[in-house]
Amino acid sequence: MRSICFIGAGKMASAIAAGLVRQNAGFEIKAYDPSEIAADHFKEVCGGTICKELKEALAADIILLAVKPQHLAGAVQTLPS
């Protein structure tokens, strides 16, 4: 099964992931977010796995950046080149 990981587990990521689950898209769904509150909500909404470390998140087949525009630069800087 292919995996998709959301970098950012807020409302946008939760909504997209929930839609994938409803459509039975066949993805293993994961998320990484430094906010425990956002991560817990993501897991509650779609049942996805929460990655504790960014390295784990980057092992996914598909990586989707799901952060607010003002946080994009900081999120991208944490990613390896």
C-alpha positions as a printed Julia matrix, in Angstrom:
81×3 Matrix{Float64}:
   0.0    0.0    0.0
   1.32   3.43  -0.89
   1.7    5.94   1.89
   0.93   9.63   1.97
   2.26  11.89   4.7
   1.06  15.38   5.48
   3.63  17.82   6.8
   1.25  19.8    8.96
  -1.76  18.12  10.55
  -4.16  21.03  10.86
  -7.63  21.52   9.45
  -6.59  21.41   5.78
  -4.61  18.19   6.17
  -7.34  16.6    8.29
 -10.01  17.44   5.71
  -7.98  16.06   2.79
  -7.06  12.91   4.72
 -10.66  12.36   5.81
 -11.72  12.66   2.17
  -9.15  10.05   1.14
 -10.46   7.72   3.84
 -14.1    8.27   2.75
 -13.15   7.56  -0.86
 -11.3    4.43   0.23
  -8.32   5.68  -1.79
  -6.03   2.92  -0.55
  -3.34   5.03   1.08
  -1.64   4.51   4.4
  -2.2    7.97   5.87
   0.37   9.67   8.09
   1.08  13.16   9.37
   3.84  15.08  11.06
   3.17  18.2   13.09
   5.08  19.65  16.03
   1.73  20.64  17.59
   0.37  17.79  19.69
  -3.11  19.31  19.53
  -3.12  19.33  15.72
  -1.65  15.83  15.56
  -4.25  14.45  17.98
  -7.08  16.07  16.0
  -5.72  14.64  12.73
  -5.63  11.16  14.22
  -9.15  11.53  15.61
 -10.59  12.79  12.3
  -9.03  10.29   9.89
  -7.41   7.57  11.98
  -4.01   8.25  10.46
  -0.65   7.55  12.02
   1.27  10.4   13.62
   4.99  10.47  12.85
   7.06  11.45  15.86
  10.04  12.56  13.76
  10.33  14.32  10.43
  12.66  11.58   9.15
   9.84   9.05   9.57
   7.43  11.33   7.7
   9.81  11.74   4.77
   9.85   7.99   4.17
   6.32   8.19   2.7
   5.7    7.61  -0.99
   3.87  10.95  -1.28
   4.58  14.01   0.87
   2.05  16.82   0.99
   2.92  20.16   2.55
  -0.19  21.25   4.44
   0.94  24.37   6.27
  -0.29  27.95   6.28
   1.48  30.18   3.75
   3.2   32.18   6.48
   4.71  28.94   7.85
   5.79  27.5    4.51
   9.35  28.9    4.55
  10.02  27.43   7.99
   8.53  24.07   7.04
  10.55  23.85   3.83
  13.8   24.74   5.64
  13.39  21.64   7.82
  13.28  19.37   4.77
  16.49  17.86   3.41
  17.57  19.02  -0.02
